[in-house]
Amino acid sequence: MKSLTKILFVSFSLIINSFAQNDDLSSSVALKMKVDKYVNSYVKSGDFSGCIAIKKGVSILYSNCFGEANKEFNIDNNFNTKFKIGSVSKQFTAIAILLLEERGLLKTNDALTKFYPEVVQLNKTTIEHLLTHQSGLIDIYEVKGFNSLSCKKSSSHELVKEILKKDLKFKSGESYSYSNGGYLILADIIEKVSKRSYEEFLRNELFEPLNMNATGHTNENEIINNLAYGYEPKGYSDFENTIHVNNQLFKGSGSIYSNLSDMFIWIDMLKNRSFLSPKSFEKFFNNYGNAYGYGISIYNFLDKQVFGHDGRVSGYIADYLHYVKDDVTILILGNVQTGVSDFLRRDLALLVFNRDYKTSAKTVLPAKTYEKPINSYVGSYSFGSNFVVHIENFNGVLHARANEGSYSELIPLEDNSLFSRVLYAKIKFEQNSLGEIEKMIWINNDGNEFIGYNQKI
């Protein structure tokens, strides 16, 4: 396998050629200057650290790394740095399932009772329902006390049992609800059928055959060479060490780590459909509704067909989109868990295809204090029957948590809004005639607003 550095060197002349033949793409020098300036706006605001690469065909159009893989020892991110890729892991699980199907060990239309005969309610829930988030199984974050399970170093099998004993949220196949829990079950099925651990099966059957030597499943307490340390944002622009999470609980849904060159091997395999049979790839890339296939997002952006996925796991972000007809891939790997990958994914494409773009890096300065007494914000705000945002006061600092998810610090800004760097979104509150805070207005990073109502009022 060629190193990314060699690819960069060999590809240089091809880059110039490919640009000359495609008027929709900027020149190589101009592209580098524009991307560097754009990405650095988030680096300077403390909201991005990691590596970014843009590839067309076999040519690397752009690649650069920013920030530090380890802040304590001042070790910079570089092209060999590995990052946890969160939910991008789901497509590895999906390909493993299809590989097992090709070997006659399971079928994607198998009911889950074939593997869990004791759970009668799953007699009409299939593997395909899990792959396409149409099973009705709860997410891992919806398991009561999920955070305590992580602290207790519970096994993935314990969490599987908790998920399987819960009632379905809807009849399988009748709706869509994104579920990391469904992918944990898939990983468990892989282990049952292959009689190997999830890690071993992926290593032996996917990563080694593809020469993805920098990719693997994260085990507890394992030392992984060149793995960037993950950081959480703190305050307006600072960082803190990420809270420990039990990686076993993210098996199948978000437990993989990789680097730029390995991820390009993977994406090239998918675009060339070279690892599985045409029938398997037809299943993988089919849109089953909600712009989703088997562990892969499939939709149109800028009137162009794309596939890819985003990922977040404690301390890390990952994102890629492959533009099918243009044969362009934009890949982002980071080790500060903020919401900027949503902007990077969109704006780098706008930049590459010569569309208007601008940075959304935060510019409103932090306020010295909250607009109202801090405890007046504390409460639970309902955005619907299944989505509640909890606001809590931790030592004089407000934090938000959605359902059973992790907490995100809320920073007061001078425009009287609160800002979450983890989600890169703003929050505003409205009070009623009695002066009580009645509504939370969540302003998403795409500008859309959602209203939650204080459950105590």
C-alpha positions in Angstrom: 0.0 0.0 0.0 1.4 3.4 -0.9 1.7 5.9 1.9 -0.4 9.1 1.5 2.9 11.1 1.1 3.9 9.0 -1.9 0.4 9.4 -3.4 0.7 13.2 -3.0 4.0 13.2 -4.8 3.1 10.9 -7.6 -0.3 12.6 -8.1 1.0 16.2 -8.4 1.1 16.4 -12.2 -2.2 14.6 -12.5 -3.8 17.2 -10.2 -2.9 20.0 -12.6 -4.2 18.0 -15.6 -7.5 17.1 -13.9 -8.2 20.7 -13.0 -7.5 21.9 -16.6 -10.0 19.4 -17.9 -12.8 20.4 -15.4 -13.9 24.0 -15.3 -16.1 23.3 -12.2 -13.0 22.8 -10.0 -10.7 25.5 -8.8 -7.0 25.5 -9.7 -4.8 23.5 -7.3 -2.9 26.5 -5.9 -6.1 28.5 -5.5 -7.9 25.6 -3.9 -5.2 25.1 -1.3 -5.3 28.8 -0.4 -9.1 28.9 -0.1 -9.4 25.6 1.9 -6.6 26.6 4.3 -8.2 30.0 4.9 -11.6 28.5 5.4 -10.6 25.7 7.7 -8.3 28.0 9.7 -11.3 30.1 10.6 -12.5 27.1 12.7 -9.0 26.2 13.9 -8.5 29.8 15.2 -11.9 29.8 17.0 -10.8 26.5 18.7 -13.5 24.4 16.9 -11.5 22.2 14.6 -8.4 20.0 15.0 -7.7 17.1 12.6 -7.0 16.3 9.0 -8.9 17.0 5.7 -8.3 15.7 2.2 -10.1 16.1 -1.1 -9.6 13.6 -3.8 -10.6 13.4 -7.5 -10.2 10.1 -9.2 -6.7 8.9 -8.2 -5.4 12.5 -7.6 -5.2 14.2 -4.2 -6.5 17.7 -4.8 -5.9 18.9 -1.3 -4.7 17.5 2.0 -3.6 19.2 5.3 -3.6 18.5 9.0 -4.4 21.1 11.7 -4.0 21.2 15.4 -2.6 18.7 17.8 -3.0 14.9 18.2 -1.9 15.3 21.8 -2.0 18.8 23.4 -0.2 17.6 26.6 2.9 16.7 24.6 2.5 19.2 21.7 2.3 16.4 19.1 0.8 17.7 15.8 -1.8 15.9 13.7 -0.2 14.4 10.6 -1.1 12.1 7.7 -0.4 9.0 9.8 -2.7 10.1 12.7 -5.6 7.8 13.4 -9.0 9.1 14.5 -12.1 7.4 15.9 -14.7 7.7 13.2 -18.0 7.3 15.1 -21.0 6.4 13.0 -19.0 6.0 9.8 -18.3 2.6 11.4 -21.8 1.5 10.5 -21.0 0.8 6.8 -18.2 -1.5 7.9 -20.7 -3.5 9.9 -23.1 -3.5 6.9 -20.5 -4.8 4.5 -19.6 -7.5 7.0 -23.2 -8.6 7.1 -23.4 -8.7 3.3 -20.1 -10.8 3.3 -21.7 -13.3 5.6 -24.8 -13.4 3.4 -22.6 -14.2 0.3 -21.1 -17.1 2.3 -24.6 -18.5 3.0 -24.4 -17.9 6.8 -27.3 -15.6 7.0 -29.8 -13.6 4.9 -30.7 -10.0 5.2 -34.4 -11.0 5.3 -33.8 -13.3 8.3 -36.0 -12.5 11.3 -34.1 -11.7 14.5 -35.9 -14.7 16.2 -33.5 -16.9 14.2 -30.7 -15.5 16.4 -32.7 -14.6 19.5 -35.6 -17.1 19.6 -36.5 -16.1 23.2 -37.5 -12.6 22.0 -40.8 -13.4 20.4 -41.7 -9.8 19.5 -38.9 -9.8 16.9 -40.5 -12.4 14.7 -41.2 -9.8 12.0 -38.1 -7.7 12.5 -35.3 -8.5 10.0 -31.6 -7.9 9.7 -32.5 -5.4 6.9 -34.7 -3.5 9.3 -31.6 -3.1 11.5 -29.4 -2.0 8.6 -31.9 0.6 7.4 -33.0 2.0 10.9 -36.5 0.7 10.4 -36.5 -1.9 13.2 -38.2 0.2 15.9 -35.5 -0.9 18.4 -34.4 1.8 20.8 -31.2 3.7 20.5 -28.4 2.9 23.0 -28.9 6.4 24.5 -32.5 5.6 25.2 -31.5 2.8 27.6 -32.2 4.0 31.1 -28.9 4.6 32.9 -26.8 4.3 29.7 -24.1 6.6 31.1 -23.8 4.4 34.2 -23.4 1.3 32.1 -20.4 3.0 30.4 -18.9 3.8 33.8 -19.4 0.3 35.0 -17.5 -1.1 32.0 -20.5 -3.2 31.1 -20.1 -5.6 28.2 -21.8 -5.2 24.8 -23.8 -8.3 25.5 -25.3 -6.7 28.6 -26.5 -3.8 26.6 -27.8 -6.1 23.9 -30.0 -7.8 26.5 -31.3 -4.4 27.7 -32.2 -3.3 24.2 -33.9 -6.6 23.2 -36.2 -6.6 26.2 -37.7 -3.2 25.4 -40.9 -2.8 23.4 -40.5 -1.7 19.8 -41.1 2.0 19.2 -43.2 1.1 16.1 -43.8 -2.0 14.0 -40.7 -2.9 12.1 -40.7 -1.5 8.5 -43.4 1.0 9.1 -41.2 4.0 10.1 -37.6 5.2 10.5 -35.7 5.9 13.7 -31.9 6.1 13.7 -30.7 3.5 16.1 -27.2 2.7 17.3 -28.9 -0.1 19.2 -29.8 -1.8 15.9 -26.1 -1.8 14.9 -25.0 -3.2 18.2 -27.4 -6.1 17.6 -25.9 -6.5 14.1 -22.4 -6.7 15.6 -23.7 -9.3 18.0 -25.2 -11.3 15.1 -21.8 -11.2 13.3 -20.2 -12.7 16.4 -22.9 -15.4 16.7 -22.7 -16.4 13.0 -19.0 -16.2 12.5 -18.1 -17.6 15.9 -15.4 -14.9 16.1 -15.3 -11.5 17.9 -16.5 -8.5 15.9 -13.0 -7.1 16.0 -11.4 -10.3 14.7 -13.9 -10.8 11.9 -13.5 -7.2 10.6 -9.7 -7.5 10.9 -9.4 -10.8 9.1 -12.2 -10.4 6.5 -12.2 -6.7 5.7 -9.2 -4.8 6.9 -6.4 -7.2 6.1 -7.7 -8.2 2.6 -8.1 -4.5 1.8 -4.6 -3.6 3.2 -6.2 -1.2 5.7 -3.4 -1.6 8.2 -4.2 1.6 10.1 -7.9 0.6 10.8 -9.4 -1.4 13.6 -12.0 -1.8 16.4 -11.2 0.0 19.6 -10.9 -2.2 22.6 -10.9 -1.1 26.2 -7.4 -0.1 27.5 -5.8 -0.9 24.2 -2.8 1.3 23.2 -3.2 2.3 19.6 -0.1 3.7 17.9 -0.7 7.2 16.3 -4.2 7.5 17.6 -5.1 11.1 18.3 -6.3 11.9 21.7 -9.9 13.1 21.7 -10.9 16.4 23.3 -14.1 18.1 24.3 -14.6 21.8 23.9 -14.5 23.8 27.1 -15.7 27.4 27.4 -15.5 29.7 24.4 -12.4 28.3 22.8 -10.6 26.0 25.2 -10.4 22.2 25.5 -10.6 19.5 28.1 -9.8 15.8 28.0 -12.7 13.7 26.8 -14.8 11.8 29.3 -14.1 8.1 29.1 -16.6 6.0 27.3 -16.9 2.2 27.2 -16.1 1.5 23.5 -17.7 -1.9 23.8 -21.1 -0.2 24.0 -20.5 1.3 20.6 -19.6 -1.9 18.9 -21.0 -2.1 15.4 -22.3 1.5 15.5 -19.2 3.6 16.3 -16.2 1.7 17.5 -13.8 1.9 14.5 -10.7 4.1 14.1 -8.8 4.9 10.9 -6.7 7.4 9.1 -6.9 9.4 5.8 -5.2 6.9 3.5 -7.1 3.9 4.8 -10.4 5.7 4.5 -9.6 6.4 0.9 -8.9 2.7 0.3 -12.4 2.0 1.8 -14.2 4.7 -0.2 -12.5 3.7 -3.5 -13.6 0.1 -2.8 -17.2 1.3 -2.4 -17.2 3.5 -5.5 -15.6 0.7 -7.6 -17.9 -1.9 -6.0 -14.9 -4.2 -6.0 -15.1 -6.3 -2.8 -18.6 -7.8 -2.9 -20.9 -9.1 -5.6 -23.0 -6.6 -7.7 -26.1 -8.0 -6.0 -24.7 -7.2 -2.6 -23.7 -3.6 -3.6 -27.2 -3.1 -5.1 -28.6 -3.8 -1.7 -26.0 -1.7 0.0 -26.6 1.4 -2.1 -30.4 1.1 -2.4 -32.3 4.0 -0.9 -34.8 2.3 1.5 -36.3 5.7 2.4 -34.9 8.6 4.4 -31.9 8.8 2.1 -30.4 5.7 3.7 -29.1 2.4 2.5 -27.2 -0.2 4.5 -25.2 1.9 6.9 -24.7 4.6 4.2 -26.4 7.9 3.5 -27.5 8.4 -0.2 -28.9 11.6 -1.4 -28.4 14.6 -3.7 -26.4 17.8 -2.8 -25.7 20.6 -5.3 -27.8 18.6 -7.7 -25.2 15.9 -7.5 -25.6 12.3 -6.3 -23.5 11.5 -3.2 -22.9 8.8 -0.7 -21.1 8.9 2.6 -21.8 9.3 6.4 -20.9 11.5 9.3 -19.7 10.3 12.7 -19.3 11.6 16.3 -18.0 9.7 19.3 -16.7 11.2 22.5 -13.8 13.5 21.5 -13.9 12.9 17.8 -15.7 13.8 14.6 -15.6 12.2 11.1 -17.3 12.9 7.8 -17.1 12.1 4.2 -19.1 12.5 1.0 -18.3 11.0 -2.4 -19.7 12.9 -5.4 -20.4 10.0 -7.8 -20.4 11.5 -11.3 -17.6 14.0 -10.5 -15.6 11.2 -8.7 -14.7 13.7 -5.9 -14.4 12.7 -2.3 -14.2 15.2 0.7 -12.9 13.5 3.8 -12.8 15.0 7.3 -11.3 13.4 10.4 -11.1 15.4 13.7 -10.2 15.1 17.4 -12.2 17.9 18.9 -15.9 17.0 19.2 -17.7 20.1 17.9 -20.4 20.4 15.3 -18.3 22.0 12.6 -18.2 19.0 10.3 -21.7 19.9 9.1 -20.3 23.1 7.8 -17.0 21.6 6.5 -18.9 19.0 4.6 -21.2 21.5 2.9 -18.8 24.5 2.4 -15.8 22.5 1.1 -18.1 21.1 -1.6 -19.3 24.6 -2.4 -15.7 25.7 -2.6 -14.5 22.8 -4.8 -17.4 23.2 -7.2 -17.0 27.0 -7.5 -20.1 28.0 -5.6 -20.6 30.7 -3.1 -19.5 29.8 0.5 -18.6 31.5 3.7 -17.4 30.4 7.1 -19.8 29.9 10.0 -17.1 30.1 12.6 -18.5 31.8 15.7 -17.8 35.5 15.9 -20.2 36.8 18.7 -18.0 37.3 21.8 -18.7 35.5 25.1 -20.7 37.3 27.8 -19.3 37.7 31.3 -22.5 36.2 32.8 -25.9 34.8 31.9 -28.7 37.2 31.0 -30.9 35.8 33.8 -30.2 34.0 37.1 -28.6 30.7 36.2 -31.1 28.4 37.9 -34.1 30.0 36.1 -32.9 28.2 33.0 -32.8 24.8 34.7 -35.5 22.3 33.6 -36.6 19.8 31.0 -37.9 21.1 27.7 -40.1 18.9 25.5 -39.7 19.1 21.7 -42.1 16.2 21.2 -43.2 13.0 22.8 -39.8 11.3 22.4 -37.4 14.2 22.5 -36.6 16.1 25.7 -33.7 18.5 26.3 -32.6 18.8 30.0 -30.8 21.9 31.2 -28.7 21.6 34.3 -26.4 23.8 36.4 -23.0 22.2 37.1 -20.9 24.4 39.4 -22.3 27.6 37.9 -22.1 26.5 34.2 -25.2 25.5 32.2 -25.1 22.2 30.3 -27.7 20.6 27.9 -28.5 17.0 27.5 -30.9 15.4 25.0 -32.7 12.3 26.3 -30.0 10.0 27.6 -27.2 11.6 25.6 -24.1 13.3 26.9 -23.9 16.8 28.3 -22.9 19.9 26.2 -21.7 23.1 27.8 -23.8 26.2 27.0 -21.7 29.4 26.7 -23.4 32.8 27.2 -22.8 35.2 24.3 -23.1 39.0 24.1 -26.3 38.7 22.0 -28.0 37.0 25.0 -28.0 33.6 23.3 -26.3 30.5 24.6 -24.0 28.6 22.4 -23.1 24.9 22.2 -19.8 24.2 20.6 -20.5 20.4 20.5 -23.6 21.0 18.4 -22.5 24.4 17.0 -26.0 25.6 17.6 -27.6 28.5 19.5 -30.2 28.4 22.2 -32.5 31.3 23.3 -35.1 31.3 26.0 -38.5 33.0 26.2 -40.4 33.8 29.4 -44.1 34.1 30.0 -46.0 37.0 31.6 -45.1 35.7 35.1 -41.4 35.9 34.3 -41.0 32.2 34.1 -38.9 30.7 31.3 -41.5 28.9 29.2 -39.8 28.1 25.9 -36.4 27.0 24.7 -35.7 28.0 21.1 -33.1 25.8 19.5 -31.5 27.4 16.5 -29.9 24.6 14.6 -26.6 25.0 12.7 -28.6 25.2 9.4 -30.6 28.2 10.7 -33.8 26.2 11.4 -35.6 26.9 14.7 -37.3 24.4 17.0 -39.3 25.2 20.1 -39.3 23.2 23.3 -41.7 23.8 26.2 -40.7 23.7 29.9 -42.3 20.6 31.4 -42.9 22.4 34.7 -45.1 25.1 33.2 
